[in-house]
Amino acid sequence: MTPDDPRHGTNAGYRAGCHCAPCRAGANGYDKRYRWDRHNGVVRTVPSVGTRRRVHALNALGWDNITIARHAGRSKGWVTEILKQESIYASTAALICRVYDELSMRIPEPSPAATRARNTARKNRWQPPLAWDDDRIDDPAYRPSGWQYRPTSRADVLTELDEQGDGLYEALRVLKVSEAALWKWCKENGMSATYRRLVIRSNPDRGQNQYTREAS
């Protein structure tokens, strides 16, 4: 394990298979703290509901799970794994809280991963950060009030995909429409130029087809 790996010198590094002196020391320290906590009745795990809500809220902004894991200094599959659990270590929940506080008021740079994260959140109706009361987000019985998920319009979706540099095939997949239907809609709603850009990104050689000729 390289020294710049965030797991180096920790119990996580030791569990990942690195038995160097720093990782052994990290594992020994973890075991000592675990035994001390058990002896003193310290709770080491908490329900994962608040962590799951925070991750999903970040997804709604466009932060994908791999990026969230990177900001936490963890491997790319870490977030996906903890979301499968009903309870997690309190330290894990605290780490997600820190990342949530860092990212919840920021929008990620345009990318296919950001688009996928937002689309998944939209499909599952996951609430964004502003929908949650920070003091009650960890309460399983709490549901946001005075907030309703409003589906994004087709024009908004196309504009977002265009700004993020996506192509036609991604737009067709997200909107679940045929190419001909989308072209017709774009012509009728003043978005021909947007359609043309989407087509060219998917296949630059199609610059002379009937759609791009009309859009130009």
KEDO-834251 format. One line per 8 residues: number of its first residue (from 1); their letters; for each residue y, z, x of N, C-alpha, C. Coordinates in steps of 0.02 Angstrom, whole numbers, padded with zeros to 5 digits. Example, Ala and Ser with C-alpha at 12.3 -4.5 7.8 and 13.67 -1.06 7.14 Angstrom:
1> as> -00284/00390/00660/-00225/00390/00615/-00165/00390/00660; -00112/00354/00642/-00053/00357/00684/00002/00394/00645
! end
This chain:
1> mtpddprh> -00060/00000/00043/00000/00000/00000/00062/00000/00045; 00109/-00044/00030/00168/-00050/00072/00217/00007/00058; 00257/00026/00108/00304/00082/00099/00355/00071/00044; 00370/00007/00028/00420/-00005/-00024/00390/-00006/-00095; 00325/00003/-00100/00293/00008/-00166/00315/00074/-00197; 00340/00074/-00260/00364/00137/-00291/00310/00190/-00299; 00247/00170/-00295/00192/00218/-00302/00174/00252/-00235; 00201/00226/-00181/00185/00252/-00115/00204/00326/-00110
9> gtnagyra> 00158/00367/-00087/00171/00438/-00078/00165/00478/-00142; 00134/00449/-00193/00127/00485/-00257/00054/00486/-00278; 00041/00525/-00331/-00026/00526/-00359/-00046/00458/-00386; 00004/00421/-00414/-00010/00354/-00440/-00034/00308/-00384; -00004/00315/-00324/-00026/00275/-00268/-00097/00292/-00247; -00112/00356/-00247/-00180/00378/-00230/-00231/00351/-00280; -00214/00355/-00344/-00259/00330/-00396/-00266/00255/-00394; -00216/00220/-00366/-00220/00148/-00360/-00264/00127/-00301
17> gchcapcr> -00287/00175/-00262/-00334/00160/-00208/-00307/00168/-00138; -00244/00191/-00131/-00215/00201/-00065/-00226/00274/-00045; -00264/00285/00008/-00279/00353/00030/-00245/00370/00096; -00185/00342/00105/-00146/00359/00165/-00122/00431/00158; -00095/00458/00214/-00075/00528/00214/-00022/00544/00161; 00031/00502/00152/00080/00518/00100/00051/00517/00030; 00006/00470/00016/-00024/00467/-00051/-00072/00525/-00062; -00107/00545/-00010/-00151/00603/-00017/-00110/00666/-00031
25> agangydk> -00053/00671/00004/-00010/00729/-00007/00018/00728/-00079; 00036/00669/-00103/00061/00663/-00171/00009/00683/-00222; -00054/00663/-00210/-00108/00680/-00256/-00122/00755/-00255; -00121/00784/-00195/-00133/00857/-00189/-00078/00896/-00225; -00015/00875/-00216/00040/00908/-00250/00034/00903/-00325; 00012/00844/-00348/00004/00835/-00420/-00051/00881/-00447; -00107/00886/-00411/-00162/00929/-00433/-00140/01003/-00436; -00101/01024/-00387/-00077/01093/-00386/-00031/01107/-00446
33> ryrwdrhn> 00014/01060/-00460/00059/01069/-00517/00020/01069/-00582; -00032/01027/-00586/-00073/01024/-00646/-00108/01090/-00659; -00137/01118/-00605/-00172/01182/-00613/-00123/01238/-00631; -00064/01236/-00600/-00014/01287/-00615/00008/01283/-00688; 00019/01221/-00712/00040/01211/-00781/-00014/01235/-00830; -00077/01220/-00816/-00130/01242/-00860/-00135/01318/-00863; -00127/01349/-00806/-00131/01422/-00802/-00074/01454/-00842; -00015/01422/-00842/00043/01451/-00874/00057/01422/-00944
41> gvvrtvps> 00011/01382/-00968/00019/01355/-01036/00073/01304/-01044; 00091/01270/-00990/00143/01219/-00993/00114/01155/-01024; 00148/01127/-01074/00126/01066/-01106/00145/01006/-01063; 00095/00967/-01045/00107/00909/-01001/00109/00843/-01040; 00087/00844/-01102/00087/00783/-01141/00129/00791/-01204; 00153/00734/-01229/00195/00733/-01290/00173/00672/-01331; 00187/00672/-01397/00173/00612/-01437/00210/00552/-01410; 00181/00494/-01416/00210/00434/-01387/00259/00399/-01434
49> vgtrrrvh> 00269/00427/-01494/00309/00391/-01544/00380/00375/-01519; 00413/00423/-01487/00481/00412/-01463/00483/00360/-01407; 00433/00362/-01364/00429/00313/-01310/00418/00243/-01338; 00374/00238/-01387/00361/00173/-01418/00424/00146/-01451; 00460/00188/-01486/00521/00166/-01519/00573/00143/-01468; 00578/00178/-01413/00628/00158/-01362/00610/00090/-01332; 00546/00081/-01317/00525/00017/-01288/00537/-00039/-01338; 00519/-00029/-01400/00529/-00081/-01450/00603/-00096/-01462
57> alnalgwd> 00645/-00045/-01458/00717/-00055/-01466/00744/-00098/-01408; 00719/-00085/-01348/00739/-00126/-01291/00713/-00198/-01298; 00652/-00205/-01325/00626/-00272/-01339/00673/-00310/-01386; 00700/-00275/-01436/00745/-00307/-01484/00807/-00336/-01450; 00827/-00306/-01394/00885/-00331/-01356/00866/-00388/-01309; 00800/-00396/-01297/00778/-00448/-01252/00746/-00423/-01188; 00741/-00357/-01181/00709/-00329/-01121/00633/-00331/-01131; 00599/-00369/-01091/00526/-00375/-01097/00492/-00317/-01061
65> nitiarha> 00429/-00306/-01076/00394/-00247/-01050/00386/-00248/-00974; 00379/-00307/-00945/00373/-00311/-00872/00438/-00289/-00839; 00494/-00310/-00866/00559/-00291/-00838/00571/-00216/-00848; 00551/-00189/-00906/00558/-00118/-00918/00517/-00079/-00866; 00456/-00102/-00854/00413/-00068/-00804/00444/-00072/-00735; 00475/-00128/-00718/00506/-00135/-00652/00564/-00086/-00644; 00603/-00077/-00697/00659/-00030/-00693/00633/00042/-00688; 00572/00054/-00711/00542/00120/-00705/00506/00130/-00638
73> grskgwvt> 00504/00076/-00598/00469/00080/-00534/00394/00079/-00540; 00369/00047/-00593/00297/00046/-00606/00271/-00026/-00606; 00205/-00033/-00607/00174/-00099/-00607/00186/-00134/-00673; 00176/-00200/-00674/00197/-00240/-00731/00159/-00225/-00796; 00097/-00199/-00791/00060/-00185/-00852/00067/-00113/-00877; 00110/-00075/-00843/00115/-00003/-00858/00140/00010/-00929; 00192/-00024/-00951/00220/-00012/-01017/00169/-00030/-01071; 00135/-00087/-01063/00085/-00107/-01112/00031/-00055/-01119
81> eilkqesi> 00011/-00024/-01065/-00042/00027/-01067/-00018/00090/-01102; 00042/00113/-01088/00063/00176/-01119/00076/00167/-01193; 00092/00106/-01215/00103/00095/-01286/00039/00099/-01327; -00018/00095/-01293/-00082/00099/-01327/-00103/00171/-01340; -00069/00219/-01309/-00089/00289/-01312/-00051/00327/-01365; -00085/00374/-01397/-00054/00416/-01448/-00013/00473/-01417; -00033/00494/-01358/00004/00545/-01321/00009/00524/-01248; 00063/00543/-01216/00076/00524/-01147/00102/00584/-01109
89> yastaali> 00102/00580/-01043/00130/00633/-01003/00204/00641/-01018; 00227/00703/-01018/00298/00716/-01030/00341/00682/-00977; 00315/00678/-00917/00353/00645/-00863/00360/00570/-00877; 00309/00540/-00907/00312/00469/-00925/00365/00458/-00980; 00364/00502/-01030/00414/00497/-01083/00485/00505/-01055; 00494/00551/-01007/00560/00561/-00977/00581/00500/-00937; 00534/00467/-00905/00550/00407/-00866/00572/00351/-00912; 00538/00341/-00969/00558/00290/-01016/00627/00307/-01045
97> crvydels> 00641/00371/-01057/00707/00392/-01080/00761/00370/-01031; 00747/00380/-00967/00796/00361/-00916/00809/00286/-00917; 00755/00247/-00921/00763/00174/-00923/00798/00152/-00987; 00782/00185/-01042/00814/00170/-01106/00890/00183/-01102; 00909/00238/-01073/00980/00254/-01065/01015/00202/-01020; 00978/00177/-00972/01006/00128/-00926/01015/00059/-00958; 00968/00039/-01000/00967/-00030/-01025/00990/-00039/-01097; 00994/00015/-01135/01005/00008/-01207/01074/-00018/-01227
105> mripepsp> 01121/-00017/-01181/01187/-00044/-01196/01202/-00107/-01157; 01148/-00139/-01133/01156/-00201/-01094/01111/-00255/-01125; 01132/-00317/-01116/01092/-00375/-01138/01065/-00409/-01075; 01000/-00425/-01072/00973/-00456/-01012/00998/-00528/-01003; 00991/-00553/-00943/01008/-00622/-00929/00962/-00668/-00969; 00987/-00726/-00990/00945/-00772/-01028/00883/-00792/-00989; 00826/-00792/-01022/00763/-00810/-00991/00711/-00820/-01045; 00657/-00857/-01031/00603/-00863/-01080/00573/-00795/-01099
113> aatrarnt> 00569/-00750/-01050/00540/-00683/-01065/00585/-00645/-01114; 00650/-00651/-01105/00696/-00617/-01151/00691/-00646/-01221; 00683/-00712/-01225/00675/-00744/-01290/00612/-00720/-01324; 00557/-00717/-01287/00494/-00695/-01316/00498/-00623/-01340; 00532/-00580/-01301/00538/-00510/-01320/00577/-00504/-01385; 00633/-00541/-01391/00672/-00538/-01452/00634/-00566/-01512; 00598/-00620/-01501/00560/-00650/-01555/00505/-00603/-01580; 00472/-00569/-01534/00420/-00522/-01553/00450/-00464/-01592
121> arknrwqp> 00507/-00439/-01569/00541/-00385/-01605/00562/-00407/-01675; 00588/-00468/-01679/00610/-00494/-01744/00551/-00499/-01791; 00495/-00525/-01766/00435/-00534/-01807/00409/-00467/-01832; 00412/-00416/-01790/00386/-00350/-01808/00438/-00304/-01839; 00500/-00329/-01845/00555/-00291/-01875/00569/-00226/-01838; 00565/-00230/-01772/00581/-00171/-01731/00656/-00161/-01728; 00678/-00100/-01739/00749/-00085/-01740/00779/-00084/-01670; 00841/-00108/-01663/00876/-00106/-01598/00902/-00035/-01585
129> plawdddr> 00926/-00022/-01525/00950/00045/-01508/01002/00074/-01556; 01048/00033/-01578/01102/00058/-01621/01077/00082/-01689; 01016/00065/-01707/00988/00088/-01771/00963/00159/-01767; 00951/00183/-01706/00919/00249/-01698/00969/00304/-01684; 00955/00363/-01712/00992/00424/-01695/00957/00454/-01634; 00993/00457/-01578/00962/00481/-01516/00931/00550/-01522; 00959/00592/-01566/00933/00660/-01573/00869/00663/-01614; 00853/00608/-01648/00795/00610/-01693/00744/00555/-01680
137> iddpayrp> 00755/00514/-01629/00711/00457/-01616/00640/00480/-01599; 00632/00542/-01575/00566/00567/-01558/00530/00600/-01617; 00564/00606/-01674/00535/00637/-01733/00493/00586/-01771; 00427/00597/-01776/00384/00548/-01811/00404/00537/-01884; 00433/00587/-01915/00451/00582/-01986/00518/00547/-01997; 00556/00537/-01943/00623/00508/-01950/00620/00432/-01957; 00659/00407/-02004/00667/00334/-02013/00742/00320/-02016; 00766/00270/-01981/00838/00255/-01982/00862/00241/-02053
145> sgwqyrpt> 00919/00268/-02071/00949/00255/-02136/01014/00217/-02127; 01035/00182/-02179/01097/00144/-02175/01092/00085/-02129; 01030/00064/-02115/01020/00007/-02071/00964/-00035/-02100; 00974/-00100/-02102/00924/-00144/-02129/00916/-00204/-02083; 00854/-00223/-02070/00842/-00280/-02028/00864/-00343/-02065; 00909/-00381/-02033/00932/-00443/-02063/00906/-00501/-02022; 00864/-00543/-02051/00837/-00600/-02014/00893/-00644/-01987; 00886/-00665/-01925/00936/-00708/-01895/00932/-00778/-01927
153> sradvlte> 00989/-00809/-01938/00991/-00875/-01969/00962/-00926/-01920; 00943/-00984/-01948/00916/-01037/-01905/00968/-01060/-01854; 01030/-01064/-01875/01083/-01085/-01829/01090/-01035/-01771; 01086/-00971/-01787/01091/-00920/-01735/01032/-00925/-01686; 00973/-00936/-01714/00913/-00941/-01671/00920/-01001/-01624; 00940/-01059/-01651/00947/-01119/-01610/01001/-01109/-01557; 01056/-01078/-01575/01109/-01066/-01527/01085/-01020/-01471; 01048/-00968/-01490/01021/-00922/-01440/00973/-00957/-01393
161> ldeqgdgl> 00928/-00998/-01421/00880/-01035/-01380/00916/-01084/-01333; 00967/-01116/-01359/01006/-01164/-01319/01041/-01128/-01261; 01072/-01071/-01275/01108/-01034/-01224/01061/-01007/-01170; 00998/-00994/-01190/00950/-00968/-01142/00914/-01023/-01104; 00931/-01085/-01118/00901/-01140/-01081/00832/-01160/-01103; 00813/-01143/-01165/00747/-01161/-01190/00747/-01234/-01213; 00686/-01259/-01227/00679/-01328/-01248/00656/-01334/-01320; 00643/-01396/-01340/00626/-01411/-01409/00562/-01377/-01431
169> yealrvlk> 00511/-01377/-01388/00446/-01351/-01409/00450/-01276/-01423; 00491/-01240/-01385/00500/-01169/-01398/00536/-01160/-01465; 00584/-01202/-01480/00620/-01197/-01543/00573/-01210/-01602; 00530/-01261/-01596/00483/-01276/-01649/00434/-01218/-01660; 00414/-01187/-01605/00367/-01131/-01610/00399/-01071/-01644; 00461/-01056/-01624/00496/-00998/-01651/00512/-01008/-01725; 00536/-01067/-01743/00558/-01079/-01812/00501/-01101/-01858; 00444/-01120/-01827/00385/-01141/-01866/00402/-01200/-01913
177> vseaalwk> 00433/-01251/-01883/00449/-01312/-01920/00426/-01372/-01879; 00421/-01431/-01911/00403/-01492/-01876/00464/-01520/-01839; 00451/-01564/-01792/00506/-01594/-01754/00552/-01634/-01800; 00522/-01674/-01845/00562/-01715/-01890/00605/-01672/-01936; 00576/-01616/-01961/00613/-01572/-02006/00672/-01539/-01970; 00661/-01519/-01908/00714/-01487/-01870/00769/-01537/-01855; 00751/-01598/-01836/00801/-01649/-01822/00844/-01663/-01883; 00812/-01669/-01941/00849/-01681/-02003/00897/-01623/-02017
185> wckengms> 00873/-01562/-02009/00914/-01504/-02023/00974/-01502/-01976; 00963/-01516/-01912/01017/-01515/-01862/01070/-01568/-01879; 01049/-01628/-01900/01097/-01680/-01919/01140/-01658/-01978; 01107/-01624/-02026/01142/-01605/-02087/01187/-01543/-02078; 01177/-01507/-02022/01213/-01444/-02013/01256/-01444/-01949; 01271/-01503/-01924/01317/-01509/-01868/01290/-01482/-01801; 01224/-01485/-01793/01195/-01459/-01730/01156/-01514/-01693; 01177/-01576/-01701/01143/-01632/-01668/01145/-01625/-01592
193> atyrrlvi> 01203/-01604/-01566/01210/-01598/-01493/01163/-01543/-01467; 01156/-01489/-01505/01109/-01436/-01485/01038/-01463/-01484; 01020/-01500/-01535/00953/-01530/-01537/00941/-01575/-01477; 00991/-01615/-01460/00984/-01661/-01404/00970/-01623/-01339; 01006/-01569/-01328/00995/-01530/-01267/00925/-01500/-01266; 00901/-01476/-01323/00834/-01448/-01327/00782/-01501/-01309; 00791/-01562/-01336/00744/-01616/-01323/00743/-01634/-01249; 00801/-01641/-01220/00806/-01662/-01149/00774/-01609/-01104
201> rsnpdrgq> 00782/-01545/-01120/00752/-01493/-01079/00675/-01496/-01082; 00649/-01513/-01140/00576/-01517/-01147/00548/-01578/-01113; 00585/-01634/-01117/00561/-01696/-01087/00620/-01741/-01072; 00647/-01739/-01011/00705/-01779/-00993/00695/-01853/-01004; 00632/-01877/-01001/00618/-01948/-01009/00629/-01972/-01081; 00638/-01925/-01127/00647/-01945/-01196/00721/-01958/-01213; 00762/-01965/-01162/00834/-01974/-01173/00852/-02035/-01214; 00806/-02083/-01220/00822/-02143/-01257/00786/-02147/-01324
209> nqytreas> 00753/-02093/-01344/00717/-02097/-01408/00766/-02094/-01467; 00740/-02101/-01527/00784/-02107/-01585/00825/-02045/-01597; 00799/-01985/-01579/00836/-01925/-01592/00897/-01919/-01545; 00884/-01927/-01481/00939/-01918/-01433/00990/-01974/-01439; 00969/-02034/-01459/01018/-02088/-01469/01066/-02070/-01525; 01038/-02044/-01581/01081/-02027/-01637/01124/-01966/-01621; 01094/-01917/-01583/01131/-01856/-01569/01189/-01868/-01522; 01182/-01919/-01478/01236/-01932/-01431/01294/-01968/-01464
! end
